[in-house]
Amino acid sequence: MYELLITKQRTKIKFKSILDLGIGFGSFAPNYRNHIDLGYNSKTIIEGVEGFRDYETSNWGNYDKVYIDDVVNFEPDKKYDLIVCNDVIEHLTKEQGFKLLDKVKGWVNKGGYIYFSTPAQFHEQGAVYGNELEIHKSLWSVEDFKSKDFQILRGPTPCKYTHSMLLAKFIKL
């Protein structure tokens, strides 16, 4: 879902730097590199944050840097043109999630974009692969994102391969 929307934005602006929060097995960077970053003279800087080192795969090699840190504690030393946070916020308490929504706004460059996706229905989930960070702790609504000035792009929208999703976007003006 991200790739389609980001591809549309890519035709309007060139993302020079991207932060992927909660990279998991690292599928975002190779998808971006293979479908969007090709054909440009300069490579986009893509950095990622992951709290569970055991998720490391060869896909991580498509990131310029991977920070091993919990997204709740992470503080970048620079700003980004694009921040993506796919299937992460539901693993936080509402209080932690609202703080994250506020924090990421300070991490994006003027004119930059922030995308969050999350399940639109609550699904019980415990630790996956022994990773306690995978426990589902909250359900996010359209109103939750709107209360933090995010626009709702999709949702709740059924997804062909998984559960119904909610996609929110913030543009820093």
C-alpha positions in Angstrom: 0.0 0.0 0.0 2.8 2.4 0.9 4.7 1.8 -2.3 1.8 2.9 -4.5 1.2 6.1 -2.6 4.9 6.9 -2.3 5.4 6.3 -6.0 2.7 8.8 -6.7 4.4 11.3 -4.4 7.8 10.4 -6.0 6.7 11.9 -9.3 6.2 15.2 -7.5 9.2 15.3 -5.3 12.6 13.6 -4.9 12.9 12.0 -1.5 16.6 12.5 -0.6 16.2 10.9 2.8 13.8 8.3 4.3 13.3 6.9 7.8 11.6 3.6 8.1 10.4 3.1 11.7 10.1 -0.5 12.7 11.7 -2.2 9.7 11.0 -5.8 10.8 12.6 -8.0 8.1 13.4 -5.0 6.0 11.0 -5.2 3.0 10.5 -1.4 2.5 14.1 -0.5 1.4 14.5 -3.1 -1.3 11.0 -2.3 -2.7 11.8 1.4 -2.8 15.3 0.8 -4.3 14.0 -1.6 -6.9 10.8 0.3 -8.0 11.5 3.9 -7.3 15.2 4.7 -6.7 16.3 3.3 -10.1 17.1 5.8 -12.8 18.1 8.6 -10.5 21.7 9.9 -10.5 21.8 10.0 -6.7 20.7 7.3 -4.4 18.1 8.1 -1.7 19.5 7.7 1.9 17.3 5.2 3.6 17.7 4.6 7.3 15.7 2.3 9.5 14.9 1.6 13.2 14.2 -1.9 14.6 14.0 -2.9 18.2 14.5 -6.7 17.6 17.9 -7.5 16.1 16.9 -11.1 15.4 14.7 -9.8 12.5 17.9 -9.0 10.5 17.9 -10.4 7.0 19.8 -9.7 3.8 17.1 -7.0 3.1 18.8 -4.9 5.8 21.6 -4.4 3.4 19.4 -2.1 1.3 19.4 0.4 4.2 22.2 2.9 4.6 22.0 2.6 8.3 19.9 0.5 10.7 19.5 1.7 14.3 18.8 -1.0 16.9 16.4 0.8 19.1 12.8 0.8 20.2 10.8 3.4 18.3 9.6 4.8 21.6 13.2 5.7 22.7 14.7 6.5 19.3 15.8 10.1 18.6 17.4 10.8 15.2 20.2 13.3 14.8 18.8 14.7 11.5 15.5 15.3 9.7 14.1 13.3 6.8 12.0 14.0 3.7 9.8 10.9 4.3 9.1 8.9 7.4 7.2 5.6 7.2 5.8 3.6 10.1 4.1 0.5 8.9 2.3 -1.8 11.4 4.1 -0.4 14.4 1.8 1.9 16.4 -0.6 -0.9 17.4 2.3 -2.4 19.4 2.4 0.7 21.6 0.1 1.9 24.3 -2.1 4.8 23.3 0.0 7.2 25.4 3.2 6.0 23.7 1.6 6.2 20.3 0.3 9.7 20.7 3.8 10.8 21.9 5.3 9.1 18.8 2.9 10.9 16.5 4.0 14.2 18.0 7.7 13.4 18.0 7.9 12.3 14.3 6.6 15.7 13.2 9.9 17.2 14.5 11.9 14.6 12.5 10.6 15.5 9.0 11.8 18.3 6.8 9.6 21.2 5.7 7.5 19.8 2.8 8.2 16.2 4.0 5.7 13.4 4.4 4.9 11.0 7.3 2.9 7.8 6.7 1.5 5.5 9.4 -0.4 2.3 8.7 -2.1 0.2 11.3 -4.8 -2.5 11.4 -8.3 -1.0 11.5 -9.5 -3.8 13.8 -8.0 -5.1 17.0 -6.4 -8.5 16.7 -5.0 -10.3 19.7 -1.3 -10.9 19.2 1.4 -12.0 21.6 5.1 -12.2 21.2 6.1 -13.4 17.7 9.4 -15.2 17.3 10.0 -14.4 20.9 9.7 -10.7 20.3 7.8 -8.9 23.0 7.6 -5.8 20.9 5.1 -7.6 18.6 2.4 -7.7 21.3 -0.7 -5.7 20.2 -1.5 -3.1 22.8 -3.9 -0.6 21.1 -6.4 0.1 18.3 -6.1 3.3 16.3 -9.0 5.2 14.8 -9.5 7.9 12.2 -10.2 10.3 15.0 -7.0 9.4 16.8 -4.9 10.4 13.7 -7.0 13.4 12.9 -6.5 14.7 16.5 -2.8 14.9 15.7 -3.4 16.7 12.3 -2.9 13.6 10.1 -5.0 13.1 7.0 -6.7 9.8 6.5 -5.8 8.4 3.1 -7.3 4.9 3.3 -9.4 3.2 5.9 -10.5 1.3 7.2 -9.8 -0.4 3.9 -9.9 -4.2 3.5 -6.6 -5.6 2.4 -6.4 -8.6 0.0 -3.7 -10.4 2.0 -4.4 -9.4 5.6 -6.7 -7.5 7.9 -8.4 -4.2 7.3 -5.9 -1.3 7.3 -5.9 2.4 8.2 -3.4 4.7 6.4 -2.7 8.2 7.7 -0.5 11.0 6.2 1.0 14.2 7.6 2.6 16.8 5.4 4.9 19.3 7.2 4.1 22.7 5.8 
